[in-house]
Structure formats: structure tokens, C-alpha cells
Amino acid sequence: MAYSPNDYIKNYEDDTVIIQEGEMHDNTIYILNEGALGVFKNDKMVAQIKQRGAIIGEMSVLLNSPRTATVKALTECSVIAIPFDLDTMFAKFPSIAQKLMITLAKRLKNTTIIYEKTLQNFHEMKLEMKNTTIEHKKTVQDLREKVRDLHTQSLEAKNPKGP
């Protein structure tokens, strides 16, 4: 039997929760068909999804863990809700399985780029802090020498050495 994406289409009104952060998954992944979705972490929107064909909800299903974010309809929208099982996915929906692998690879690549930039920024900040610390130590040393000189001058002014 051939499956059509239309067999799995679900329509949602604006502001409807599709995925709830913290809830255990129901083995369903979603593909945006039409409309716009918001991704929320701790009730704060962290991303908008408007691209038709975007895959949503796959991480918790693949990792067998609770949903990592809340996904809400920002407009009236439709998604394709697919019961997920790797064997079924490859057998019945090979194009979706391929898209899922590509999506995950792109996300991993982007995460790696962000990680590398963050690590580089950390090392630059660490070096800057080290240089700042060295500069502060030098400044403190210079100030101590000036205080000693002023103290010495003050003592000499109070107790001048006579001829």
C-alpha cells in the first residue's frame, strides 16, 4: 500500500501547542507543510520555523527522551505528523528519511561551527584576561614604587640632612 503525505496532515489554529517541552514523545515527528511555527524554551521564543519541509520533533524521538522545546503554531498551519520508526521510515518514507539525515547533518555542522567559534572566543578572552592581569600587575608595581618614592621624599622633607 502506498502512503501519501496527505494521509498524515494535521491542521492547527494560531497559538496551538503542537509539542510541549518536557513531555515524553509519542513517536511522532512533524514536517511543516504550511504556516509558521515558534520554538519556545522556558516560555521564551528561541526560533521561528517558516520553511516548508522543516522537520520538527525528531530529537526526542531519536534519543527516546522528553521533548526539548515547545512548538506552537504562530499562524494557522498544517504539518505532516508521521509515526516514527527507523525501519518504517526507510521502508515507507525513504525521501523523508533522507531529508532527516541531511537535516541532522546540517544541524551538527552548524553546532560544530558555533562550538568552534565559542571555543576560539573563549581562548581570545582568556588571553586578553591574562594580558590585562599582567598590565594590572605592572600598574600596581609602578604605583607601589611611586608611593615608596613619595614616602621617601616626605620623610626626607621632614628630616632634612644638614651640612
N, C-alpha and C positions, 0 to 999 in steps of 0.2 A: 504494500500500500504506500503510495506517495504522500508525503506530508507537504503541506503548504504553510508558509508563514501566517496566512490568514486564519488558519486553524487555532492560532495561539495569540491573536491580537486582543489586548485589553485596553479599554479606554478609561481615562481618568480626568476628573474635573480639576480645575485650578485649585492649588493648595492641598491636594490629596496626598497623603503619605503612601508611598509605594513600598519602600523599605524602611524599617525602623532600626536605628542604631541600637546595638546591644541584644537584639532578638536573635535567636538561633535561626539560621536559614531554613528554607523549606525545599532545598534542592532546585530552586528556580533561579535562572539568570534572565536578564532583561536586555532587550535591544530596542533603543529608541527608534520609533517609526516616524513620529510626528510630534512637534511641540517642543517644549523646553522643560528641563528638569533642574532642580537645585540640589546640590550635595551639601549636607549640614553635618558639622561635628560639634557636639555640645551646644546645639541650637544656634550655631553661627554658620552662615553660608560660606563655604570654602571654595565652591566651584559651581559653574553653570554648564550644563550639557545641552547643546543645541544641534549637534551633528547627528544627522540621521545615520543609523547603523552603529552608534556608540553602544558598547557593551557595558552593562551595569550589574553589579551584584555578584560577579564571578569570584572575587577573592574569598569571601566567606564560604562559598560552596566548594571551591577547590581545596581550601585549607580546613574545611569542616569546623568552622569556628563561627561565633556570633557575627552579625553584620557590623561592619566597622564605621558606618555612617548612615544617616537618614537621607533618603532620597524622596523629594516631593515634586509634584507637578507644579511648575511655575505658570503654566498656561494649560488650557485643555490639551491633552496629549494622548497619544497611543503608543504602547510598547508591545513588543512581541515577548511574551513570557514563555520561556522554554524550560521544561523539566530537565535538569542537568544530570547526566551520567556520561562519563567519558566514552564508554563503548557505544551508547546510543548516539551521542553527539557525532562521533566519527562515522557511524553507520548511516544515520538518517539525515544528518545536517553537516556534511563534510565542509561546505563553504563557510558555515558558521564556526566550525572547529578551527579551520584555517585562520579565519579572522580573529578568533580568540587568541590563538598562538601569536599572531602578529601584534595584536593589541598588548598582550603581556610582554612581549619582547621590547616593544617601543616604550612601555612604562618602565621596564627595567633599565633600558638605555637612558631614559630621562632621569631616573632616580640615581643612576651611576654618575651622570654628569653633575647633578645637583650635589651629590656626595663629594665628588672631586673638587668642585668649586668651594664647598663649605670647608673641606679639609685645607685647601690652599689658603682661604681666608683666615682660618684658624692659625696656620703656620705664620702667615704675614702678621697677624695681630700679636702672636707670641713673640716674634722677632721685634716688633715695634715696642712691646712692653719691656723686653729685655734692654733695648736701646734707651728707652725712656728711663728705666731704672738706673742704667749706667750714667745717664745725664743727670739724674737727680742726685746720685751719689757724689758725682763731681761737683754739683752745685752746693750740696751740703758741706763737702770738704772745703770748697772755696769760702763759704760763709763762716765756717769754723776758723779758718786761717785769718779772715778779716776781723772776726770777733777777738781772736787772740792778739792781733796787731793793735786793735783799738784798746784792748785791755792793757797791753804793754805800754802804749802811748799814754793812756790815762794814768797808769802807775808812775811813769816817768815824769808826767806833768805834776803829779802830787809830790813826788820826791826827786826834785831835780838834783843832778850830781853837780856838786860845786867844784870850783877850780882848786 
